[in-house]
């Protein structure tokens, strides 16, 4: 699981990581938030609150939570055979997944500074109000993330961060192979 506050670079790094690793499958979350200007149509499954809540009532999510007035959830993963699953989720969702899958690997992604974080959110199209709300929640998300994460990656440089994540994925896979022996 890749977790972290808004503006840490989770979406960008998750896409880059999965594009480089054919055996890593990125789960596509659902959300009730509106699509940001310029955001890819496939960044999320964008739905209204009623559709989301119906899916949640029917047990369609491995995790879901409300964050700043919007609902986010991860459908039960259905990756291709031989693939590892990457979840790009928030702290609440990670806690829910860990309650079910105790051996899941959590990576906390943090921005190098609040100024960089603010700039990233503004560049992606968040309003100033949204940026302030997300920044206010960041300390809680980072502190909570540090409590459950096996790894922390400071996203200063995209190339270095992807390489670090690749090494974490490989180490996790190696650890699983050793357990299988």
Secondary structure, DSSP 4 states (H G I P E B T S, - for coil): -EE--TTS-HHHHHHHHHHH-TTEEE---EE-SPPPTT--TTSSEE--HHHHHHHHHTT-EEEEEEETTEEEEEEPP-PPTT-EEE-B--HHHHHHHHHH-TT---EEEEES-HHHHHHHHHHTT--HHHHHHHHHHHHHHHHHHHHH-SEEEEESSHHHHHHHHHHHHHHHHHHHHHHH-
